[in-house]
Amino acid sequence: MKKITCYTAFYVKEPFKESNLGAKAAHDFCYYSTLRLWSVTDDSFPFKDAHDLTYSVRDDSQWETLRERLHERLRKSKNIILILSKDTKDSRALHEELEYGAKMLGLPIIVVYPDMEPNEIVKDSRLNTQMLQNYWDKLPILNDIMHCVPSFHIPFKKDYIASAISDPDVNVETKKEITKYFYKV
């Protein structure tokens, strides 16, 4: 079966049940919600959410239940969209999503930077690794997996995200060379 969904990974503070809003209270959740909004309001936006493939888990679910659901969604996905913001921190869930999705399943990663403009990500027609390293260091596993799967580094802009999702190099079934990609400004 052809994989058409994207798995979105973003930071949620643990434990998940600190308020009635749970994960929805997380800063990075607003970017995930924006992706969902774009997919509903714009038929040409190619985001198909892997979270829609399985039933939801409650914010107070046990770790093993959450982990099983993450794995199930990742197995049905063509890639991972990682929202990496100034507020992102390493967490057990993010580590698991990246470890299982990228290292075990080989899913390419679209790293989306909400706090950066295109000219900050790309400098002199090259990926600005000096600036991006500050973000990558927030998730030690990310430095590891960028050597295992293709990674695309883009700003949180609708047209960039749509282009990345549609790119065959960001699909587990058609991916090519393992390297760090970016879209020219």
Buried (B, 14 or more C-beta within 10 A) or exposed (E): EEBEBBBBBBBBBEEBEEEEEBBEBBBBBBBBEBBBEBBEEEEEBBBBBBBEBEEEBEBEBEEEEBBBBBBBBBBBBBBBBBBBBEBBEEBEBBBBBBEBBBBEBBBBBBBBBBEBEBEBBBEEEEBBEEEBEEBBEBBEBBEEBBEBBBBBBBBBBEEBBBBBBEBEBBBBEEBEEBEBBBBEE
